[in-house]
Amino acid sequence: MLKLNNWYFRLLVSYFPILVLTVSMIIFLSFIAVNEISRSETAKADSITTGYVVDSIERAIREVEFNALNEAVKNKSYTAYLNGSSDTNDRYNVVHSLRSLVEDSDLLDSIYLYRQSDDIVLTSSGQTELADFGDREFISRAKENRNYTGWSASREYREYDQLKPVRVITMYKQTPLPFGKDGILVINIDLYVVDQLIGSMTNHQFSFMRITDGADQRIYPAYNGDEEEAGGNVLTTITSNSLGWTFESGIQAGQLLGWVSVVSYAWVIIAVLTFAVAIIYIIWVTRRNYKPIRLMMNRIQALQLRSSDGKAVRMDDLTVIDRALENLIDQSQDYEKGQRESVMLQRRQLFNELISGERSQQTIERMRKLNLLPNAGRYAVMIIRLNRYDDFQTENSLNEQNVLKFALSNVMQELASGEGLMGWGEWTAPDRIAFVFAVPDTDAPMLEQLHTTASVARQWVREHLRFILSFGIGSIVDDWSRIGQSYRDALSGMEYQLSIGKSAITFSGDIPKNNQPGMFNYMQMCTDCVQEIRQTNENWQPTLEQLFKQLETDTLRDEDIHSLMQLFVQMLTRELKDLSAALNECLEDDKTSALLDKLKASSSLTEMKELLLDYLLYVYETYVAMSETKSYKTMITEMRVYIQENFADPDLSLKHLSDRFQISGKYASYLFKLEYDMKFVDFLVQLRMQQAERLLAETDETVQSIALQVGYANSITFGRVFKRIIGVTPGEFRKLKMRPSALT
């Protein structure tokens, strides 16, 4: 029996050196692999997150800058004020505009306008002298360096010296825009709000971010004097060209190593379990291999002992084996499913690397292994966008959306294959799929094949899947490494769908290389068209036709065209709203917003023109009907007679006229200005002053009595107006025995 046991243990122990060596290598290599993969993926994720933060901050600040400069260009009160206007309305309009900009933007701390001619600063709070203004030193530096176009470094701003300073970054522009030198418009961004915005996008528990400006001052996190500097290794460094900021980010000290340790422990546990399973397996194999020897030894012993008592035969545990096989089958199925998902993710990642222009040996090897595109030939990227994607989401459930997208992908593959194109597509956005098409033959008419594929696909999808597509075709390249350029060209082409798109298909090669035309001519045509509608001039329709013909001739981005349409509608609303209740109903916000949404969803300039023309015809007919209710010639004559008969009434005003003639005060003022080329107030003052001159020259009545007779409540107001109009006081007029002006 001792020999039997010795043989058994010798057989059992003989496997242990291999087992220990194998498991040790597995644990060591697994730890190294997991560590490197974890660090690489963490750095990549940190880079993506930091890039998103940079893009978000730049976009938010760019939006504030655009809104402020756009308001300064559109609002004529800015120009009037800078040109030295003393009109209180101009100054009030500018202050109101500055206040609205500050209230509409969370990032905008303050904005003010400096007029160089008299060293006056206009803020959202009012007007102040430069010498009393808290930011006068910055204005002095800005005057010395007028051509600076970027954002300043972090600085302290206070409107008045006694106020607590605020940390801001500043941009300033010479005004009037774009080339004026009469003043400076200063825009201040609140760094505290920027700090809060960045903080909402950063997980301080696991990562850190440091932001410094061009002067190496810290922007984020805000330094309070008692904070400790964020620790950890810097994984990503990005510099914003527009802001001059440097973004540094990484994982908090201990977080990356802790995460790697957790993963490493998981591998250690798996290795221990593998070790335990291996021991069990070795014991089982040893017992199985030892079984024949044991049977022989038992028989020898039985013969030697001549015993009729035999030892019980040990049974194999078939139930355990059956359960193990069943678990193995389930694990195999789960593994195959995971492998399929992994392959899909790898394909998508490879596709993104391809269209982003990355070219590494590993990428090339993976491309060749998958054999999705030929190794040589010509390549082009086609981007397909689902138009009216909000309607697509509303009309279809999530499952239906996935099915339709899958169908679209397959349709494009089949149609491209029919045209002799090899294609590979992936969804790059919820409403956008990108395809890389290739032909091995360098002499094939690839552009024609792409156009045919896009045209047939658009028609088929519209008829069978019931949604509309737009296509952008990038440049045709002859190497994998330039596919990224084709993708960027296709994206550029998508920005010109309205101007160069033919049947919603654009080719980047059709984009002109010269400079884009300016927007001033289009804005002037919009102004002319609105003025012609206001004057009930039927030439507004030819003007509108000319506007769209010009848009078809020139090449503008879709974004610029949509902005122009929004400006057109705003001009129309500003000119016609409040003239009557019917026009107010036509021009209320919900209707104009619905119109702008329809214009934005248009797939061509023709469709956009038809939508706008229908709306303008409706507004024009309403306006004409209002104007023809009573001829304005007759109305203005009656208004003039009424004013001449009642000018001595101190309550005579535009509101009084609007109530008397059943029109809006704004319309009454417009008619008066149109007919007599002067304001109602100026006409009323002229009548009162002529009557006052006559009474002063021909009667001995007191100045107070004359003031009451011509519509003024007291002689002080009357005297001030009289001197402003006539040039002398009422008393001086009577002493000089000046002759009264002739009544009109």
Secondary structure, 3 states (H helix, E strand, C coil): CHHHHHHHHHHHHCCHHHHHHHHHHHHHHHHHHHHHHHHHHHHHHHHHHHHHHHHHHHHHHHHHHHHHHHHHHHCHHHHHHHCCCCCHHHHHHHHHHHHHHHHHCCCEEEEEEEECCCCEEEECCEEEEHHHCCCHHHHHHHHHCCCCCCCCCCEEECCCCCCCCEEEEEEEEEECCCCCCCEEEEEEEEHHHHHHHHHHCCCCCCEEEEEECCCCCEEECCCCCCCCCCCCCEEEEEECCCCCCEEEEEECCCHHHHHHHHHHHHHHHHHHHHHHHHHHHHHHHHHHHHHHHHHHHHHHHHHHHCCCCCCCCCCCCHHHHHHHHHHHHHHHHHHHHHHHHHHHHHHHHHHHHHHCCCCCHHHHHHHHHHCCCCCCCEEEEEEEEECCHHHHHHHCCHHHHHHHHHHHHHHHHHHHHHCCCEEEEEEEECCEEEEEEEECCCCCCHHHHHHHHHHHHHHHHHHHCCCCEEEEECCCECCHHHHHHHHHHHHHHHCCHHHHCECCEEEHHHCCCCCCCCCHHHHHHHHHHHHHHHCCCCCHHHHHHHHHHHHHHCCCCHHHHHHHHHHHHHHHHHHHCCCCHHHHHHCCHHHHHHHHHHHHHCCCHHHHHHHHHHHHHHHHHHHHHHHHCCCHHHHHHHHHHHHHHHCCCCCCCHHHHHHHHCCCHHHHHHHHHHHHCCCHHHHHHHHHHHHHHHHHHHCCCCHHHHHHHCCCCCHHHHHHHHHHHHCCCHHHHHHHCCCCCCCC
